């Protein structure tokens, strides 16, 4: 039986590849969530008029990798102190967020963020938002597994 987790950490191409390369992840899908427009397109999201974040829906085998371990992957694949940006990408669609599917994920994500904040690893506050997942909108097909199709290298996360 698999479970689902949803993360936003900047451009979804590199974030998706990071999770695809993680043992225990069985499937990924990039899309948009956290906004107010129904069926947003990439162009609309990039115009910053929808409120959506570029995000990755991660399907995983909890017998191989735990939700807490996925949170570790998430925290380590981006800079969680940056507000509405990652690397050269600027805008609210690039915000850092954990979108939770249940109370257990919510509690784990909050505890994980608190532990990271207390670790002293960063000299700025953690900007990551933790909120329940709203409607998920799958991104256009050409965005799915973008690095595998196009060779990668276009995001803040190395391919």
N, C-alpha and C positions, 0 to 999 in steps of 0.2 A: 504494500500500500504506500502511495506517495503522498506528500504534503506540498503546500505552496507557500512561498514567501515573496514579498514584493519590496524592491529597493530602488531608490533614485539616488544617483551619485554623479551627476553630470551627464555628458553625452552617453546615450544608452548603448552605443556600439561597443565601446571598450568595456563597459560594465558587464554587458552581456557576455563578452568573450571571457572575462575573468571568471564568471560563474560557470560558463561552459567548460572551462579548464579545471573545475573543482570536482574532485572525486565525490560521488554521491549525488551530484546534480544530474538528473535524467533528461531534463528538457528546459529550454528557456524561450521566452517570447518578449519582445520589446513592445512598449505601448505607452499610452498616456493615461494619467490619473491625477486626481487631486484638484481638478478644475471644475468649471461650471458649464462648458459648452459640450453639447452632445455630439458624438461622432466627429471629433476634431481631426483635422488633417495636419500633417507635418508643417505645412506652410502657415496654417493658423496658429499652431503652437509656437512656431518661431517668431511670429509677429507679436508674441506676448499678450495676446488678447483673450486667451482661453483659461488662464490660470493653471493649466496642466503642467505636470512635470514629466520629462522623459524618464521612463522607469523600466525595470526588468522584472518580469514574473518568472520566478525560479521554481521549477518542480523538482523535488528532491526525495531521496530515499532516507527516511529518518533512522533506518537501521545502519546506514553507512555514514551519514553526517547529520549532526543535530542542528536545530535552529540556532543555538548559541554559537556553533562553529560557523554557520553562515553569517551571523552577525560579525564575527571576527574577520571574515573575508571582506565583508562590506566596509568595516571601519578601516581596513588596511588598503583598500583600493582607491581611496580618494582622500581629500583634505576636508574633514567634517567641520572645520572652523570657518570655511568660506561661505559667505551668504550670497545665494543666487549666482554662483559661478563655480567652475572647476577649470583650472588651467586657463586656456585662452577663451573658453566659452563663458559668456556672460548673459544672464537673463534668468527669470524665475523658473523657466523650464529646466534649468540646470541645478536647481536647489538640491540639497541633501536631505533625504527623507526615508523613513521606514514606514511603510504602509502595512498595518497589521490586519490579520484576518480573524483574530479571536483574543480573548482576555489573556491567555497564556503568552501569545506573541507580544502583546502590549506590555505585560509585566517584564518579560525577558528583555525586550528592546530598551525599556526605560532603565532597568538595572544595568544593562550593558553600557548605555550612554553615561550613566552616573559613575560606573567604574572607570570608564575612559576619562571622564572629566577629572576624577580624583587621582588619576595616575600621574598627572603632571607632564604628560607627553606633549601637550600643546600649551603655548603661551597665550592663546586666545580661547574664548569660550566655544564650546561645541554648538554649532548652529543647526544641527540636524533636528528636523521635526519628526515626531512620532505621532501618527494618527491612523484611525481606522481606514481601511481601503474603501473607497467609494466605487464608483463604476469604473471598470477597466475597459479601455479602448485599445484594441490591437492596432499597432502601427502598420503602415503600408508594407507590403511584402518585401520591397527592395531594402527595407531596414532590417529585416530578420536575418540574423547571422551574418551581418554586414562584413565583419572582418574575415570570415571564412570565404565569402564570395569575392571580396575585393582586396584581400591582402593586408588590411588593417593599417595602423600607423596614423590615423587621422584624429585620434582623441588624446585626452590627457593621460590615458592609461596605455602603456606600451603593449604592442601586440606580440 
